[in-house]
Amino acid sequence: MFSIDHILVNIAAWGTVSQSTSLNNLNGIYALDGKNYTCAHTLTQSDPWWMLDLLKTYSVNRVTITNRFDCCNTRINGSEIRIGNNSSDFFSNPVCAVVSTIPAGATYSYSCDGMEGRYVTVNIPGDSKILTLCEVGVYVIFQDNLSAGRNVTQSSTYGLWSAEHAIDFNPGLTKSWSACSSTKVQTNPWWRVDLSSVYRVSSVVITNRLDCCPERINGAEIRIGNSLENNGNNNPICAVISSIPAGVSSTYICNDMEGRYMNLSIPGDSRILTLCEVEVYGEGPLLKKTLVKIKLKSSSTLSEPEMRAQLLSQLQSVLEERGFSDVTLKWSQPPEMEVKRKEAAPAQSARRKR
């Protein structure tokens, strides 16, 4: 079995933030702007807090916090990192870690060992406290998704809604334009991922757009196979999507269908295909012994370099037709030359048996 390397992704910017109070408009978003010199800052208060809503539940691997560099680095001491699904009483969510101290301007990482939750909070218990956060990272491991890092394409592209957005791990729950793919209005729009080799696909997960138009996905066909005929849209069907609610991820079972290409297409006129995330799961690559017969119409022999190169080229073409493109063929040793002559048929007796 082949396993995609685990990919660690900072998903903090995918959510929405809030905090208990704000000093001079230094609100919670400043902890997610990628700049260590701009910080979220509460007023002096009891139990100040900062909360990130990831908009769906994740298994959190670790959380990073960057402390203020110009002043007051001890304010962060004693703060608690909590992860859970309770938004009304987030102080009851489990604690991932307690921050003892972070030097001025430093970034410390806290392991959360896959704690599950939609909400990540940082709070400081006590009276007359100030919470200052210059950057917060929330890291999640994505694993075994065969579509990760693959080559993707689509029939057309609307604005910045490129095909690659459908495999960037971001479900587009806040900024769909920067996290989802979309075609233009057209006939039979499609999207395709090239898995580079043949895999046995067990399931496909599709995340639909949250902010608009969830009905656009209705009727989309999931196809898996090795052919690029009609841009891959003639391959066998795994499933037909009847509907997916806005912002929801739906799983479709493909029962170990084999193929290199996974297509999504919507039959019909004036259609738009929008995908906020596509995940493909299965096993592979599949390497099967196969017999390839090639007939060379030439008087040349394999002792000639040109003929050997021609044979490798034809073998390469056959392998590509069967879904194996990332293969380099070369002669490890010169081919053995063996000439088989067709034996003459036994002479027939001219005499008739009496």
C-alpha positions in Angstrom: 0.0 0.0 0.0 1.2 3.5 -0.9 0.6 6.3 1.6 0.7 10.0 0.9 3.1 11.8 3.3 1.3 13.5 6.1 1.0 17.2 5.4 1.0 19.8 8.3 -1.1 22.9 7.5 -1.7 26.1 9.4 -5.5 26.5 9.2 -5.9 29.5 11.5 -6.6 31.9 8.7 -9.5 29.8 7.5 -11.7 30.7 10.5 -13.3 33.8 12.1 -12.0 35.5 15.3 -13.4 37.4 18.2 -12.1 38.6 21.5 -13.5 39.8 24.8 -12.5 43.5 24.3 -10.3 45.5 22.0 -7.8 48.3 22.8 -7.8 51.0 20.1 -9.2 48.7 17.5 -6.5 46.1 18.0 -9.0 43.4 17.4 -8.6 39.7 17.2 -7.8 39.5 13.5 -4.3 41.1 14.1 -3.3 37.7 15.5 -3.9 36.1 12.1 -2.4 38.7 9.7 1.0 37.0 9.3 2.8 40.0 10.8 4.6 39.6 14.1 4.7 43.3 14.8 0.9 43.8 14.7 -1.0 42.3 17.7 -4.4 41.6 19.0 -4.8 43.5 22.3 -7.6 43.4 24.9 -8.4 46.0 27.6 -7.5 45.4 31.2 -10.2 43.1 32.5 -11.1 39.9 34.2 -10.5 36.7 32.3 -9.6 38.2 28.9 -10.0 35.8 25.9 -9.4 35.4 22.2 -11.3 32.8 20.2 -10.9 31.3 16.7 -13.9 29.6 15.1 -12.6 27.1 12.6 -16.2 26.7 11.2 -15.9 22.9 11.4 -14.3 20.4 13.7 -10.6 19.5 13.2 -8.1 17.3 15.0 -5.5 19.9 16.1 -1.9 18.8 16.1 -0.4 21.9 17.7 -0.9 25.6 18.4 1.8 28.3 18.1 1.8 31.7 19.8 4.0 34.6 19.1 4.6 37.1 21.9 4.9 40.8 21.8 8.5 42.0 21.2 8.5 45.6 22.3 6.9 45.5 25.7 5.3 43.6 28.5 6.2 40.0 27.5 5.2 38.6 30.9 1.5 39.4 30.2 1.1 36.1 28.4 2.2 34.1 31.4 -0.5 31.7 32.7 -2.6 31.9 29.6 -4.6 28.7 28.6 -5.0 27.2 25.2 -8.4 25.4 24.9 -9.8 23.3 22.1 -13.4 22.0 21.9 -16.9 22.4 20.5 -18.6 24.5 23.2 -18.9 28.1 21.9 -21.3 29.4 24.6 -19.1 28.2 27.5 -15.7 27.8 25.9 -14.0 28.0 29.3 -15.3 24.4 29.8 -13.5 23.2 26.7 -10.4 21.0 27.4 -7.0 22.6 27.9 -4.3 21.8 25.4 -1.6 23.7 27.2 -0.8 26.4 29.8 1.7 29.0 28.7 4.3 29.5 31.5 6.3 32.1 29.6 7.3 33.2 26.1 10.3 35.5 25.6 9.7 38.8 23.9 9.2 38.3 20.2 9.5 34.6 20.4 7.2 31.9 18.9 6.5 28.9 21.0 4.7 25.7 19.9 2.3 23.7 22.0 1.4 20.1 21.1 -2.3 19.3 21.3 -2.0 15.6 20.2 -5.0 15.6 17.9 -7.5 17.2 20.2 -10.7 17.7 18.4 -12.7 20.9 18.2 -14.1 23.7 16.2 -13.1 26.5 18.6 -9.6 27.4 19.7 -9.4 29.9 22.6 -6.6 31.6 24.4 -7.6 33.1 27.8 -5.9 34.4 30.9 -7.7 33.6 34.2 -7.7 36.3 36.8 -8.5 40.0 37.5 -6.8 43.0 35.9 -5.3 41.0 33.0 -4.4 42.0 29.5 -4.2 39.5 26.6 -1.8 40.4 23.8 -1.3 38.0 20.9 0.9 38.9 18.0 0.4 35.7 16.0 -1.5 32.5 16.5 -1.1 29.3 14.4 -3.3 26.3 14.5 -1.8 23.2 12.8 -3.7 20.2 11.5 -2.3 17.1 9.8 -3.9 16.0 6.5 -3.1 12.5 5.6 -3.6 9.9 2.9 -5.4 12.2 0.5 -4.4 11.0 -2.9 -5.3 14.3 -4.6 -2.9 16.3 -2.5 -0.2 18.0 -4.6 -1.4 16.4 -7.9 -1.8 18.1 -11.3 -5.4 19.4 -11.8 -7.2 21.1 -14.6 -10.7 22.3 -15.4 -12.7 23.1 -18.6 -12.5 26.8 -17.9 -11.6 29.2 -15.1 -13.7 32.0 -13.7 -11.5 34.8 -12.5 -9.1 33.7 -9.7 -11.1 30.5 -9.0 -8.4 28.1 -10.3 -8.5 24.3 -10.4 -5.8 24.1 -7.7 -8.0 25.7 -5.1 -10.0 22.5 -4.9 -7.0 20.6 -3.5 -5.5 23.3 -1.2 -7.1 21.7 2.0 -9.0 25.0 2.6 -12.8 24.3 2.5 -13.4 28.0 1.7 -15.8 28.6 4.5 -14.8 32.3 4.8 -13.3 33.4 1.5 -14.5 31.1 -1.2 -12.9 33.1 -4.0 -9.5 32.3 -2.6 -10.2 28.7 -1.7 -12.6 27.2 -4.2 -12.4 26.4 -7.9 -15.0 27.4 -10.4 -15.6 27.2 -14.1 -17.3 29.8 -16.2 -20.9 29.3 -17.4 -20.6 26.7 -20.1 -21.9 23.4 -21.5 -20.7 20.3 -19.6 -18.2 21.9 -17.3 -15.6 19.5 -15.8 -12.7 19.3 -13.3 -10.0 16.6 -13.3 -7.2 15.4 -11.1 -4.3 13.3 -12.4 -3.2 10.9 -9.7 0.0 10.2 -11.8 -0.5 6.4 -11.5 -3.4 3.9 -11.3 -5.0 3.7 -7.9 -7.8 1.6 -6.4 -10.1 4.4 -5.2 -12.3 3.6 -2.2 -14.0 7.0 -1.7 -14.2 10.6 -2.9 -15.1 13.6 -0.6 -16.5 16.8 -2.0 -17.0 20.0 -0.1 -19.6 22.4 -1.4 -19.6 26.2 -1.4 -21.0 27.8 1.8 -21.7 31.4 0.9 -23.7 30.9 -2.3 -25.3 28.7 -4.9 -25.0 25.2 -3.3 -27.5 23.9 -5.9 -24.8 24.3 -8.7 -23.3 20.9 -7.7 -26.5 19.0 -8.2 -26.2 16.3 -10.9 -22.4 16.3 -10.9 -20.9 13.0 -11.9 -17.8 11.5 -10.3 -15.8 9.4 -12.8 -12.7 7.3 -12.4 -10.6 5.6 -15.0 -7.5 5.6 -17.2 -8.9 7.2 -20.4 -8.5 10.9 -21.4 -11.1 10.4 -24.2 -13.5 13.4 -23.9 -11.1 14.9 -21.3 -11.7 11.9 -19.1 -15.5 12.3 -19.0 -16.2 9.0 -20.6 -14.6 7.0 -17.8 -16.9 4.8 -15.5 -19.1 6.6 -13.0 -18.5 6.2 -9.3 -21.5 8.3 -8.2 -23.9 11.0 -9.2 -24.3 13.9 -6.7 -27.9 14.6 -6.1 -27.2 17.6 -3.7 -24.7 18.7 -1.0 -25.8 21.3 1.5 -23.9 24.6 1.6 -20.5 24.2 3.3 -20.9 20.5 3.8 -18.4 17.7 2.9 -20.1 14.6 1.5 -18.4 11.2 1.0 -19.1 9.0 -2.0 -18.1 5.3 -2.0 -16.3 4.1 -5.1 -15.8 0.4 -4.2 -12.2 0.3 -5.2 -12.7 1.5 -8.8 -9.3 1.6 -10.5 -8.0 4.6 -12.4 -5.5 7.3 -12.8 -7.9 10.1 -13.4 -10.8 11.4 -11.3 -13.2 13.7 -13.0 -16.2 15.7 -11.8 -18.5 17.0 -14.5 -22.0 18.4 -14.8 -23.9 17.5 -18.0 -26.0 20.2 -19.5 -26.0 23.7 -20.9 -25.3 26.9 -19.0 -23.8 25.1 -16.0 -21.1 26.2 -13.5 -18.9 23.7 -11.6 -17.7 25.0 -8.2 -15.6 22.9 -5.9 -14.3 24.0 -2.5 -12.4 20.8 -1.7 -11.9 17.5 -3.4 -10.3 14.5 -1.5 -9.5 11.1 -3.0 -8.8 8.1 -0.8 -7.6 4.6 -1.8 -4.6 2.3 -2.3 -1.9 2.2 -4.9 -0.2 2.7 -7.1 -1.2 -0.5 -8.7 1.6 -2.3 -10.6 0.4 -5.4 -12.5 2.3 -7.8 -14.6 1.1 -7.4 -18.2 2.0 -8.8 -21.5 2.7 -6.3 -24.2 3.0 -7.4 -27.8 4.6 -5.0 -30.3 5.1 -5.7 -33.9 7.9 -3.8 -35.6 7.5 -3.5 -39.3 11.2 -3.0 -40.3 14.0 -4.9 -41.8 16.3 -3.5 -39.0 17.3 -5.5 -36.0 17.5 -4.6 -32.3 21.3 -4.4 -32.6 20.8 -1.0 -34.1 20.4 1.9 -31.6 17.7 3.5 -33.6 15.5 0.4 -33.5 16.0 -0.1 -29.8 15.0 3.6 -29.2 11.9 3.0 -31.3 10.9 0.0 -29.3 11.3 1.9 -26.0 9.2 4.7 -27.4 6.4 2.3 -28.4 6.5 0.7 -25.0 6.3 4.1 -23.3 3.2 4.9 -25.3 1.5 1.6 -24.3 2.3 2.3 -20.6 0.9 5.8 -20.8 -2.3 4.4 -22.4 -2.6 2.2 -19.3 -2.1 5.0 -16.8 1.6 4.9 -16.2 3.3 8.1 -17.2 5.9 8.6 -14.6 8.0 5.7 -15.9 11.5 6.0 -17.6 12.5 3.1 -19.8 16.0 2.2 -20.7 18.0 -0.8 -21.7 19.9 -2.3 -18.7 21.8 -4.5 -21.2 21.7 -5.0 -25.0 18.9 -7.3 -26.0 19.8 -10.8 -26.9 19.6 -11.5 -30.6 17.8 -14.7 -31.4 16.4 -15.4 -34.8 13.8 -18.0 -35.1 13.2 -19.4 -38.5 9.9 -20.9 -39.4 10.4 -24.6 -40.0 9.3 -26.0 -43.3 6.2 -28.1 -43.2 6.9 -31.9 -43.5 7.0 -33.0 -47.1 3.8 -34.6 -48.2 4.1 -38.0 -49.7 3.3 -37.8 -53.4 2.3 -41.3 -53.3 -1.3 -42.1 -52.4 -1.6 -44.7 -49.7 -2.7 -47.9 -51.1 
